[in-house]
Amino acid sequence: MAAAMEAGFIKNPNTGEHCHSLADAYMASLADSALPADIEGRQEYDGLVAWSLERRNVSPGEVVRTFNYIRVKAVRVAMKVAQGRGEVGQNNFNY
């Protein structure tokens, strides 16, 4: 799963297109991990996802831009966790 997420993100680093659901699934797969880096990564990821879903009093276009910006940040967090676990290459994902 991490390799598929990495391949998609390398292909679309600015939008994370086709990576959001992979990142969600990857981070969910770490739910039972007690490793401090995994716990910290899950907390950061969950916070970003929750933030992306908050209601905003802005135009529909601004909602989409904000959602995508935050979700790309979340995918980068998932990639950082996967790198720390040695499951993806040592790419620079601009954390």
N, C-alpha and C positions, 0 to 999 in steps of 0.2 A: 504494500500500500504506500509506503514511504517513497519507494522508487517511482511509482506512478505520479505521486504528488510532485516530486522533484522534477520529473520530465515535463509535466504540464506547466510548472512554475518557471522553469528555464525558458520554455517556449513563450510564455506570457507573463514576464516579470512585473509589468506595470499594472496589470489588471487581475492577475491570478485566475484568469478565466479557466473554468473546468477544474479548479483546485479547491474551491471552498468546501464542497462536500467531501472530498478526499481528506482535507485537513480536519474537518469535523469528525470523520470516522477514525482517522489516525489518533487524534487526541482522545476520543472516547475509548479507543483500545488501550489507553494508558491509565484508565480509571482505577485499576487495582495496584498500580505501581506505587511503591513507597519511597522511591528514589527522590531525594530533595529537588533535583533539577527537574524531574517530571512533575512533581507537585507544583513547583513554582511556575513552570511553563503552562500547566493546565489552568492555574489561577489567572495568569496573565491572559491566556487565550480566552477563557470564559468571560473575563471582564471586557475584553474587546468585542466579543460576540454580543454580549448583553448591551454594550454601548451602541453597537450597530443597529440594534432593534428598538432603541428608544424612540419615542415619538418626537417629532420636530415640527415646529410651525414655520416651515419653509416651502418653497415651490417643489413640485414633484421632481424636477430635474436636479435640484439641490439635494433632495433626499437620496436619489440614486447615486449621485457623486459621493456624498458623505458615506453612504452604506458601503460602496465599493472601496473607498479609501480605507475605511476601518477594517473591512474584511481582508484586504490585501495585507494590512499590518498583522492581522490574526494569522494568516497563512504564513507569513514570515516567522512568526513565533513558533508555529508548528514545525517549520523547516529547521529552525534553530534547535528545537528539542530533538528532532530526528538526527541532526548533525552530532549533537552531544552524545547520542546513543550509537553513533557510527553506522546509521542506517541509510545515509545519503552521503554524497560527496561533500568535500569542503568548499562549496561555492560561496561566493559573497552575495548574500541575499539582502544587503543593506538594512540591517536591523535597526 
